[in-house]
Amino acid sequence: MTLKTKPSGKGASLRRAALAAALAGALAGCATVPNPRDPYEGFNRAVFRFNDAIDENAL
């Protein structure tokens, strides 16, 4: 009876790399994206218009 040892060499390294890539891909697939809507967009646009008007009239 013989005992198997841990695989070593190029094949094992390739399998580990493939497993790591698959795991990274699976984890990236679960990532959520933040909400692209800016809750202060209206306020920011009003401030920009005000600043733009001041710049044009004062300068």
Backbone as CSV, one residue per row, in Angstrom:
resi,resn,N_x,N_y,N_z,CA_x,CA_y,CA_z,C_x,C_y,C_z
1,MET,0.841,-1.165,0.000,0.000,0.000,0.000,0.896,1.241,0.000
2,THR,0.553,2.204,-0.837,1.336,3.433,-0.909,0.457,4.617,-0.538
3,LEU,1.081,5.615,0.037,0.374,6.845,0.386,0.648,7.897,-0.672
4,LYS,-0.381,8.616,-1.027,-0.189,9.698,-1.998,0.307,10.938,-1.268
5,THR,1.202,11.626,-1.884,1.695,12.875,-1.326,1.051,14.028,-2.078
6,LYS,1.291,15.205,-1.598,0.756,16.390,-2.269,1.326,16.482,-3.669
7,PRO,0.483,16.820,-4.645,1.011,16.977,-5.995,1.970,18.160,-6.062
8,SER,2.997,17.998,-6.823,3.950,19.092,-6.975,4.326,19.198,-8.440
9,GLY,4.938,20.278,-8.768,5.372,20.470,-10.141,4.480,21.449,-10.878
10,LYS,4.631,21.462,-12.186,3.933,22.418,-13.033,2.419,22.218,-13.014
11,GLY,1.964,20.968,-12.995,0.532,20.679,-13.012,-0.177,21.196,-11.775
12,ALA,0.428,21.002,-10.617,-0.172,21.464,-9.370,-0.204,22.984,-9.322
13,SER,0.857,23.592,-9.791,0.918,25.048,-9.809,-0.155,25.618,-10.734
14,LEU,-0.347,24.971,-11.868,-1.367,25.414,-12.815,-2.759,25.242,-12.226
15,ARG,-2.980,24.136,-11.527,-4.285,23.907,-10.893,-4.560,24.945,-9.815
16,ARG,-3.547,25.274,-9.025,-3.718,26.299,-7.987,-4.034,27.652,-8.605
17,ALA,-3.347,27.995,-9.683,-3.596,29.272,-10.353,-5.002,29.304,-10.940
18,ALA,-5.446,28.192,-11.528,-6.793,28.132,-12.097,-7.840,28.240,-10.998
19,LEU,-7.606,27.586,-9.866,-8.532,27.667,-8.743,-8.592,29.089,-8.193
20,ALA,-7.446,29.742,-8.071,-7.415,31.119,-7.584,-8.150,32.052,-8.540
21,ALA,-7.973,31.861,-9.841,-8.664,32.698,-10.826,-10.169,32.461,-10.777
22,ALA,-10.585,31.212,-10.627,-12.013,30.906,-10.538,-12.620,31.507,-9.277
23,LEU,-11.907,31.428,-8.175,-12.387,32.000,-6.924,-12.487,33.520,-7.028
24,ALA,-11.492,34.155,-7.616,-11.526,35.609,-7.789,-12.686,36.019,-8.691
25,GLY,-12.917,35.261,-9.745,-14.039,35.557,-10.635,-15.378,35.393,-9.946
26,ALA,-15.500,34.373,-9.115,-16.747,34.156,-8.382,-16.996,35.275,-7.382
27,LEU,-15.949,35.714,-6.699,-16.111,36.801,-5.738,-16.410,38.125,-6.427
28,ALA,-15.809,38.363,-7.578,-16.061,39.604,-8.311,-17.486,39.631,-8.847
29,GLY,-18.036,38.482,-9.157,-19.408,38.421,-9.649,-20.418,38.796,-8.584
30,CYS,-20.045,38.710,-7.328,-20.951,39.041,-6.223,-20.853,40.511,-5.819
31,ALA,-19.952,41.242,-6.404,-19.754,42.637,-6.029,-20.937,43.482,-6.491
32,THR,-21.310,44.451,-5.692,-22.390,45.360,-6.061,-21.802,46.715,-6.411
33,VAL,-22.473,47.430,-7.279,-22.010,48.755,-7.680,-22.780,49.798,-6.876
34,PRO,-22.140,50.909,-6.561,-22.840,51.948,-5.814,-23.884,52.639,-6.687
35,ASN,-24.824,53.293,-6.045,-25.871,54.023,-6.745,-25.246,55.225,-7.463
36,PRO,-25.389,55.328,-8.796,-24.757,56.430,-9.523,-25.496,57.760,-9.350
37,ARG,-26.687,57.758,-8.773,-27.462,58.986,-8.620,-26.850,59.839,-7.510
38,ASP,-26.619,61.106,-7.814,-26.069,62.046,-6.844,-27.229,62.745,-6.145
39,PRO,-27.407,62.563,-4.848,-28.540,63.195,-4.172,-28.425,64.719,-4.115
40,TYR,-27.253,65.268,-4.291,-27.049,66.717,-4.231,-26.892,67.338,-5.613
41,GLU,-27.270,66.616,-6.667,-27.049,67.113,-8.024,-27.754,68.447,-8.270
42,GLY,-29.005,68.573,-7.873,-29.743,69.825,-8.078,-29.071,70.996,-7.379
43,PHE,-28.675,70.795,-6.132,-27.996,71.839,-5.375,-26.664,72.202,-6.023
44,ASN,-25.911,71.194,-6.440,-24.612,71.445,-7.066,-24.757,72.233,-8.364
45,ARG,-25.786,71.909,-9.152,-26.001,72.646,-10.400,-26.365,74.096,-10.126
46,ALA,-27.187,74.333,-9.096,-27.566,75.705,-8.746,-26.345,76.497,-8.282
47,VAL,-25.514,75.897,-7.469,-24.300,76.572,-6.994,-23.369,76.850,-8.168
48,PHE,-23.255,75.907,-9.099,-22.409,76.117,-10.269,-22.923,77.297,-11.098
49,ARG,-24.249,77.360,-11.323,-24.808,78.484,-12.099,-24.542,79.809,-11.392
50,PHE,-24.717,79.825,-10.067,-24.460,81.035,-9.297,-22.995,81.447,-9.420
51,ASN,-22.086,80.518,-9.225,-20.656,80.825,-9.319,-20.271,81.267,-10.723
52,ASP,-20.866,80.635,-11.729,-20.583,81.002,-13.112,-21.052,82.427,-13.392
53,ALA,-22.242,82.783,-12.891,-22.761,84.141,-13.085,-21.874,85.159,-12.377
54,ILE,-21.440,84.864,-11.171,-20.548,85.774,-10.438,-19.230,85.934,-11.190
55,ASP,-18.676,84.857,-11.691,-17.418,84.923,-12.434,-17.557,85.779,-13.683
56,GLU,-18.642,85.609,-14.407,-18.809,86.368,-15.654,-19.047,87.844,-15.388
57,ASN,-19.766,88.185,-14.321,-20.088,89.584,-14.042,-19.001,90.292,-13.245
58,ALA,-18.287,89.596,-12.423,-17.278,90.231,-11.580,-15.920,90.309,-12.272
59,LEU,-15.674,89.407,-13.197,-14.355,89.401,-13.829,-14.390,90.024,-15.151
